[in-house]
Amino acid sequence: MAELKKTERLDTLLSDALDCCKQYRHEFIVPEHILYALLHEKVFLSVLYLYNGSHELLSALDKILRDIEKVPENAEYVPEPSAQTHELFEMACQKVIFSSAQELDIPHVVTALMSLQQSWAAYLLKEVLDGEESVFISNLITAYEMEDDGMDDFDEQDLDDITREEPWRRLVTCLNDNIDDQHPLIGRERELQRTIQVLCRKEKNNPLHVGEPGVGKTALVYGLTRKIEEGDVPPRLQGCKVFQMELGTMLAGTQYRGDFEKRIKSVMDGVSAQGNVIVYIDEIHNLIGAGRTGEGSMDASNMLKPYLEKGNVRFIGSTTYDEYNRFFSKSKGIVRRFQQIDINEPSIDEAILILKGLRATFEEFHGVVYEDQAIEHAVRQSAKYINERYLPDKAIDLIDEAGAAVEMTMNTEKGITSPAQVVGKQQIDEVLQKVCKIDAAVLKEEDNSNLESLRSRIESQIFGQDEAVAQVVEAIQMSKAGLTEEGKPLASLLFVGPTGVGKTEVAKVLAQELGIQLVRFDMSEYTEKHTVAKLIGSPAGYVGYEDGGLLTDAIRKTPNCVLLLDEIEKAHSDIYNILLQVMDYAVLTDNKGRKSDFRNVVLIMTSNAGAQYAGQAIGFDNNTTRGEAMMKQVKRLFKPEFLNRLSATVTFHDMDMPMASRIMDKKLRQLQAKLDAKHVVLELDEAARALLLKKGFTKEYGAREMDRVIAQMLKTPLMREILFGSLKDGGTAHFVVNEKEEMVICSEE
């Protein structure tokens, strides 16, 4: 205590306590002397005045002090602090240290005093406060802060302003007093009328709003409060007060058993005495178990049952479907006292009306102007691209953030703000890109030139598979035109063909040309039954439950992508059952119930099923291509319901000599691009090109054989020359064929 500085008022208090000790001729200064001095301190007494027990407290304290043994009148002595007083100030000093305060003050001493065990001072003060210790300390701190701020201007009227309000009112919020701070309610007439009807019942007049987060449950209560204030309600609800009870506030600071129950009773007795009151409890499922200290003890819901039964106090609760089923529905006694009203997500048209009604408040706040098109665009795009959230909340977030973004770009010169800027569709799209990680090109609805040239751009990189490319591009354009069924992926394609003919390459090029990400899964990793769970997450109780699903998480992170499931025929058959849901409803639910949205996904599966049979002669007709032969095997391998949900089954042709020649040219261009960094020029004479094509062309292995031949015949000699030979500093690598039919670099004299 010696190290801590005391406030001037605490010094005065301790001096008064010492005088009190001398007045009663006690040998030791005890906590009761300090409480006696507090009862003569202006600020403390004014705050305590609210509890109507200061006079009785002083009388009881005087009786206790008179019973303490006195020092004889003729004896000279100096009072010393008792052991309990030392304990009191040790605790007070600890509270100063923990709170990082600069000085030891009266509230620290009062808090410590109430923490004393076997102390008459603590017992008497807590008896007067009746479980409101934390509220009392909070008011005491506020009162002393006002005294510090106002100094000489501080008077008893200020304290009256703090303490005039009854204690229970500090635990609730009166919504009638905050009408101007609330958004207006637009629409929801049916739900509002149903709520008013339930409130006007004689029994069980307690509506329960159940709906998904963000659909407007709280806004409905604000709208009801506004109607009450405007007098647009039946006579039974005229002049009604709506109090919001927050369980977090009710639980805060309750240290001892019984504190929470006292607060509940205090609030309910207070509102009951008011008459014609509605208590609104947001997240009402938290009532179940709130304040319970052990098995069999009462929780908040049990304490409210008598008030629910009487009907003189009406309750409105709100919760979500998930939490209703998990918590609220288990308490049958509470459920039967409420009337459930479902608050469904508004339609797109209703959400547009809601946002137009809120437009003025956001324009005033951000200092911008929203175009009508921007409002409609925000609703439609949020409905299409933002998953796991609901209208109108997600659309409101879009226009709010777009307004904030435009506000940040406004220029202010010499304190004069420039004219309000306009928020249009472009600003909404920019926000949507950040929120949903969707490429800008995907959001453009007017300009389809990118899609128009898509086929030619892919065909310039994929050779000999024009029919396959045409089918892929057609499926994408069909979806973009809005002619496909709603609620399905952009396209669900199965690529069938022998190895090395460009199935995976088409998926890569498609993602690149659409400007979106390629998400690839190698299905050879999912051959066992138990590995299928990795895609959507392990069931509860199994290893990996907390990790979530690989596929569901990937789509949640990149909802607009090309999803490539490579070599689908190698996966376990249970995979196909998962994919049925994806292709039919564009939704996949993981092990925790979270949904991944596949509506903006191009699903591509590749298969070379039956490749081992395709090379064999098929009957007497050898004109059947390997791809067509494999297609017959695919129909035997995959279930009809799987094949029936595909947008298209694309058959890839065998590699022929013209295709091989174009592929070789492409590979050589790619190699030259790498050599450019080393300042090396690659040249092949006709014989070298012919040899490379001869070695690299094989129907059995496709383009991958070309990669191996180029690596062996070109890259290996180039590597030696670049590292150790004549191409260290760049130059021309001219390949020719020697007498052994080997590719060699010709050294130019």
N, C-alpha and C positions, 0 to 999 in steps of 0.2 A: 504493500500500500504506500510505503514511503516513496517508492519510485514513481508512483502515478500522481499526476497533478489533479487536484480537486477543483470543482467549480465553486464559485463564490457562494452560490445558494446552498451547496452541500456543507460548506464550512459553517454557514449560519445555522443550518439544520442541526449539525453536530453540537454546536454551541448551545442550542435550545435543548437538546437532549441532555447535555451535561447539567444545565440549570434545572431541568426536570428531576434528574437524579438527586441533586442537592436539595431540591425542594421537599422531596419525599424522604431525604436523609438515608439513601441507600448506599451500600458500600461499593457496589459494582454497577456499571452502566450496562443495562440489558436491552435486547431488541424492543421490549415493550416501551422503554423510554424513547427510542427512536420513532416508534409508531405514534406515541403521544405527541412528539414534536411535529410529525407529519400532519397530524390532525389540526394543527394550528398554522399550517403552511398554506398560503392562499391558493396556489395553482392545484396542489394535490387535493385540497378540500373541495374545490369547485368541480373537479372531475369526479370525485367520489360522491358528490351531491346527487348525481344521477341515480345512485343505487339506494337512496332513501334510508340509509342505515348509519350515517355518520354520528348522529346523536346517541343512538344505542351503543355504538362501538366505543364512543368516548366514555360512556358510563361504565360499560363492562371493563374497559381498560383501567379506569380509575379504581374500581373494586379490586382488581388483581394487584395493582401497584400498592394499594394500602395493606394488602396481606403479606407483602414482602417484609422481612425483618429489617428494622431500622437501626441506624447507628445512634448511640446516646447523644443527647443534645449538647452536653459539655465536651464531647470528644472532638479533637481536631483530626481531619482526614482529607485525603484527595481521592475522589472516585476513580476507579480504573475499569477498563472494558472487561466484561466477563468472557469466559471461553466461548460462549455462543455468539457474542458480538464479534469476537475475533473471527469465528467461522463465517459469520455473515459478510464481513468485509473481504475475506479471502475469496469467497464466491463472487462478490461484486467485482473485485479486481479481475478475476478470470473472465467475467462477462465483458469487461472493457477490452481486455486483450483479444478475445475471440471476435469482438465486433469491430476491431481496429479503430475504436474511438480514441480521441485525443485526451479526454479528461474523464475522471470518475464523477458521475452525476447522480441525481436523486433517482431517476428510473432504474439505474443499475442496482442501487441499494434496495429499492422496493421489490424488484424481481428476485434478488437474493433473499430478502426477508421472507417472501412467500415460499421459498424453497427449503426453509429450515424445517427440521424434524423436531417434534416435541416442543414446539414453541407456541405460547399463548398468542403472541402477536400475529404469527402466521395463521393460526387457526381462526382467530376472530376476523382478520381481514378477508380471508378466503370465504368465510361464512357470509359476510356481507356481499361479496362479489358474486356468489352463487354460480360458480363455474365460468364466469366471464373474465377470468384473469388475463388472458391474452388480449382481449378487446380493451380491457381497462389499461393495460400497459401501453398498448398502441395509442390510445387516446391521451395518456399521460405524456408520452413522448411528443405527440403532436402539439399539446398544450405548451410544453416547455420550449419547443422550437418556435412557436408563435411568440412566446415571451422574448426569446432571443432576437427574433427578427424585428418585432415591433418596439422592444425595449419600453420606453416611456409611454408609447401609444397603446400598449397592451392594457386592456381592461377586462372586467368581469363579463362584459357583453360578448367578447370574443370567445370566452370559455363557454358561455351559454350556447353559442352557435355550435360548438363542438359537441356538447353533451345534451342538448335539448332533445335530440332524436333518441327514440327508444332503442335499447340494445339490439333487438331482433331485426330492426330495419337495416342495421349495418351488414347483416348476413344475407340480405336479398336486394334485388334491384327492381325499382318500380318502373316498368316499361312505359307507363302513361307519361312519365316525366321526360322521356327521351324520344318522343315521337319525331322530332326534327332530325335526329341522327340516324333514323332508320330509312332504308329504301322502301319506296311505295310498293304495295302488292298489286301486280298486274295479272289479270286472269284469276284462275283458281276459284271461280264463283261457286262451283259445285261443292268443292271440299270445304270452303268457308261456310256455306249454308249448312252443310252437314255438321260442322263443328258447332255452330250456333245452336242448331237443333238439339244436339246432345247436351250442351250446356244448360238448356232450358228444361231438361228432364227433371223429375222430382227425385228419382233415385238413379244411381250409377251415372251421374251427370259429368263424367270425366272422359273427355276425348283422348285417344292415344294415336298420334300421327306416326305411321310406320312407312318408311320410304328409303330409297338409296341416298347416300351422302350427296348433297349438292342439288337436290331437286326442289328445295324451297320449303322445308318443314318449319324452320325458324321464321322465315319471311311470312308464312301463313299466320303465325301468332302475332307478329308485328302488324300485319294487316288487320287482324281482329282488334288489336288495341287501338289502331287508328279509327276503326269504325265506332268503337265504344266512345272515343273522345269526340267524334263528330255527331254522336247521338243516333247513328244509323243502325241501331240494333233494337230487338224487342224490349219492352219495358223492364223485363226481368233482369236484363244486363245493363240497363241505363246507369251510368255513374260507377260502373264496376272498375275496381283497381286490379291490374295484372302485375303480380310480383314474380320475378324470375329467381328461382332458388338454384344456386350452383353448389353441387356437393363438394367440389374442391375447396370452396370458401368455407363451407360448413366443417370440413375435416381439418382445415389448416389450424395448427396451433393447439389441437386437442391432445394433451399429454397424458391425462389420467383417465382411467375407466369411468365412464359416466359423463365426461365433458361433452362428447358428441351428442349423447341422448338429451342432455340439458339444452343444447343449442336447438335441436329439432323441436323439442317441446316448447322452448321459448318462441321460436318462429311461428309454430302452429297456433300457440295460444294467442300470440300477437295478431296474426291474420284473422283468427276466429273472432277476436274482439272487434276487429275493424268492420266485419260484416260486408257482404256483397263483394267477395274477393275471389280472384282466380290465381292459383299458384301454378306457374309454368316451370316444368322440370325438363331441361334439355338433357339428352343422353340418360334417359330415365332408367336404363338397364343397370346403371351404376348403383341404384338403390339396393339391388339384391346383393347382400353381403357387406354393404357399407357400414362401418362401425362395429362389425361383429368381432368379438375378441376370442371366441372359442366355440366349441361345439355346443349347440343348444342355446347360445346367447342370442339376444334380439339384434336385428339389423334395422336399417332405416326403413325398409319397406314394412316391417312388422309394426314399427312405431306409427307409421302413417295410416295403418288400416282403420283405426277408430275414426279418424277424420274423414277418410274415404267413405266410410259407412254412413256417417251422419248426413253428408250431403250439403251441409251449410257452407263448406269451403270446397270450391270446384278445383280440380286439377287438370292440367293439360300436360301430357307427356309426349316426348318424341324420341324415336330410336330407329335404327336401321333393321332391315330384315335379318341380317346375320346375327346381330347382337340380341334381337328379340328372340330368335330361336335358341341361341346359346345360353342366355341368362334369364331373360324376362319370362319366357313361357314356362320356366320351371316352377315359378311361384304362382300356383293356380289361384291362391287366395287374392293375389294382386290383380291377376289377369281378368278375373270375373268382375272386378270393380271398374274396369275401363271399357270403353267402346272403341274398337279399333277402326281407324279411318286410314285407308291406303292412299298415300301421296305418290302417284306415279310420275315418271319422268314426262315432262311436257313434250308434245310433238314439235317438229321443226318450226311449223307455222306459229305455234303458241310461244315458242322460245324467241322467235323474231319479234313478236309483239312485246314480250317482256323486256327485251333489250332496247327496243325503241322507247319504251316507257322509262327506262333507266338512263337513256342517252344523255339527257340534260344534266344529270348529276355528275356524270363522268366528264362531260364537256366543261362544266364549270370548274371541276377539280383540276383537270389537266390543262385547261386553257386551249383546247383544240376543238375542231368540228368534225363529227363523224358523218361520212356519207351514208345514205340509205343502203347503197350496194355493199359498203364495208360491214354494216350490221348484219345483213343477210348472209354475206360471205363468211363472217365469223361463225355464225350458227351452223351453216351447212358444212363448212370445212372441219369445224371441231367435232361435229357429229360423225363425219367420215373418218377422220384421222386420229382423234384423241380417244384412246381406249381406257377402259376401267374407270372412267369418270362420266358424269351425267350432266345433261342440260338442266337448267340454264347456266349452272355454275362454271362449266368449262368454257362456254362461249363468253361469259362475263369476264373471265380471266384473260381471254384473248384480247378483248377490246380495251381492258384496263392496261394490260402490258403494252399494247400498241400505242395507246395514248401516252404512257410513260416514256416510251422510246421516242416518240415525236416531240414530246415536251423537252427531252434532253437535248435535242438538236436545235431548239429555238435560240436565236441570237438576241441578246439584250445589250443595248447600247445606251449609255448614260442613264441607266435606270428605267428606260422606256422599253417595254416589251413589244416585240414585233407582232403584227396581226396574227390572230389564231390560225395555226396551220391545219391542213385537212388530213384526216386519217382515212385512207382508202384501202382498196383490196390489196395493194402491194405491201402496205405496212402490216396488214393482218397475216399475209403469207410469210413475211420475214420473221414474225414472231413464231408462226407455226413451224417453220423450219427448225428453229432452236428447240422448241418444245418436243416436237415429234421426230426430229432428226430425218426429215424428208427433204430430198433434193428439190431445188427450186423448179427444175424442168418438169417434175412430176405434177406440180401444183398449177401449171399454166393450162388454162382451159381454152383460151382463144387461139393460141399459136400451135398448130399441129405440124409445122414444117419439119420438126425433128422426127416425128413418126413417119412422115411421108417418105423421107429418104432413108429410113431405117433399113429396109431390105437391101438397097444397093450398098450401104456401108458395111453390112454384115457379109454380103456376098463378095466384097472386095478382100475379105480376110478369110473366108471359108470357101474352099474350092470344091466344085463337083457335087455339092449338096443343095442345089438351088431349090428343089422341091421341098426339102426339109426346112430350109430357111424361110421359104414362102409360107409354110404352115405356121411356123413360130411367129412370124411378123403379123400374119393375119389374126392369130389368136390375141395378140397384144392390142392391135388396132381395134378389134371387135370390142374388147373390154373398154378401151378408151372412148369409143363411140357410145358406150352405155347400152349396148344391145345384148349384153350377157345378163344372166340372172343376177339379181341382187344377193348380197351375202355370200358370195363365193370368191375364191382367189382370182387375181387378174387372169391367170391361165394355169391349167394343170396339164402338163405335157409329159409324155413318156417317150424317150428317145431310144429306139431299138436299132442295133446295127453291130457289126463286128468291131473288134478293137482297132483303135488307131484311125478311125475315119472322121473324127471331129465332133463327137457327141458332147464331150466335156468342153471342148473349145468353143462350141456354139454358145453354151451357157456363159462362159467367161466373156465372150465378145458382146453378147446381149446385155449383160450387166454393165459392161464398159460403155456401150453406146447409149444405153438408157440413163447413164449417169448415176446408177445406184450400186449398192454394195452386193458382192457375191458372198453368200453364206453357204459353205460346203460341208457336207457330212459324208464321210466314207462309210457306206453301209456294211462293209466287211467287218467293221468293229461291233456290229450288232447281230451276230449270227446266233448267239445263245439267248434263250428265253429271258434270263434274268437281266441281260444288258438292255432290253427294251425299256426298262424302268428308268434308265439314265436319261432318256429323251424327255420324259415328263416328270421325273423325280421319283425317288424311292417312296414306298408307302410309309406311313407313320410307324415308328418303332424299328425301322430298318436303318442300317448304316447308309448315310448319305441323304437322309430326309431333309436336313437343314440346307443342303446344297442347292436344292431346286432342280429343275429339268434343263438339260443342255439345249434342247430345241426350243422349249417355251421361253427360256431366258434370252436366247439369241434373237428370237422374233420380237420380244418385248423391247430389246435394245435397238434393233434395226427393223421397225415394222414395215419398211418399204425396201424390198431387196429381191434378188434372184436367189431362191433357195434350191440348191443343187443336192440331190440325194444320189450319190454316185454308186453305180452297180447295185441297184435296189434288189436284184434277184438273190443277192447273197445274204440279205437280212432275214431274221426270223419272221415267220408268217404273221406273228402278232403285230408287227410293224404296220401291215396293211390295214388292220382294223383301226389303228390310230389315224392313218392317212385318210380313211373313208370320211371321218368327221371333218378333217381339214378341207378336203375337196368339196364336201357337201355344204358345210356351214361356215367355213373359213374361221373356225374357232377351235382352240385346243386348251383344255384345262389342266393345270399342273397339279402336283400332289397336295398343294395348299389351297386349292380352289381358285387360284388366280387365272384369269383368262388371257390368252394371247390371241391377237387379232391377225388373221392371215388375209384380210381383204385386199391389202396392197402388196401382196407377195406373188411373184411369178414362180410357181412350183415346177421344177424340172427334175424328172427321174431318168436315169440312164440305165440301160440293161443290154448285156450281150448274152442273154440267156439263149441256150441252144447253139452257141458258136461252135461247139465241138461236132455238132451234126450238120451244120450248114455247109461245110466244105464237101460233104459227101454227095454223090449224085442222087437226085430225088426222082425215083422211078426212071422212066425213059426220057423225061423232059429235063434237059440240062440248062434250059433257058431261065429257070427260076434263080433269082439272085440270092446271095447269102442273107441279105436283110429280110427278104420275103420269107425265106425258109425259117429264119429266126423268129419272125412274127408269128408263125404257126406254133412254134414252141412257147412263145410268150403267152398265147391264148390258153395253152394247156397249163402253164405255170401259175398265172394270175387268175384270181376269181373273177367271174363275170361282173359282180357288183363293183369291183375295183376298176376294171377297164371301162365300165359304163359311166363312171364319174369323170373321166379324163376329158379335157377340152379337145385334145388331139393325140393320136399315137403316131409319132413321126418315124418313118423308116429311113435309115441312112444307107446309101449305096456302097458297094465295094469300091475300093480304090482301083482306078484304071490308069493307063500310062499318061494321058493328058493331065489328069488330076495330080498324079505324082510329080509331073514336071512343074506344075504351078506351085505345089507345096515345096518342092526343092528350091525354087526361086525365092519363095518367102523365107525359108530357113536361111538361105544365103544372105538375104538382106538383113535378117536379124543378126547374123554373125558379123556382117560388115559394120553394123551399128556398134557392136562391141569393139571391133578393131579400130574404129575411128578414134577412140580414146587413146589408142597407142600409136596413132598416126600411121597405120598400116593399111595399104590398099590390097584387096583380094581380087585376083584375076584367075580365071580358069579358061583353058583353051577348049575347043569343041570335043576333043577326045576325053579330056578330064570330066567335062560335064556329062558326056555320054556314059562314062564309066560310073560316075557317081549316081546317075539315074538308074543304071542297070543294077547296081548293088543295093540301092535304097528302095527299089520298087518290089513289094511283095504283097499279095492280096491277104496273106495270113496275118501279118503284123501291122499293116497300114503305115501311117505316117511315123509311128514310133521307130520303125526300122530305119527310116530316113535320118532321124536324130542320131541313132547309133552309128550309122555309116559316116555321117558328117563329123561326129566326134572322133571316130577312129581314123578316117582318111585325111581330114583337114585340120581339126583342132590339135591333134597330137603333134604333127610337124610344126604347126604355127607356134605352139607352146614352147617347143625347143628353141626355135629361132628367136622368139621374142625374149626369152630369158637368157639364152647363152650364145645366140648366133648373130646373123646379119641384120635382124630386125629390132635390135635393142633400141635403136634411136628412130625407129619407123622405117618406112620404105614400101616397096611393092612386093607382094607374095604372089608369084606367077606359078600356078600349078600345071604340071604336065604329067603324062603317063609314060613310064619307062617300059623297057622290054618285058619286065615281069608283071605288067599290068598293075603297077603300084603308083600312087599319087606322090609326086615329089615336087619340091619347090625348085624351080629353075633359077639358078644364080645368073644374073645378067652381068656380062662383062662390061 
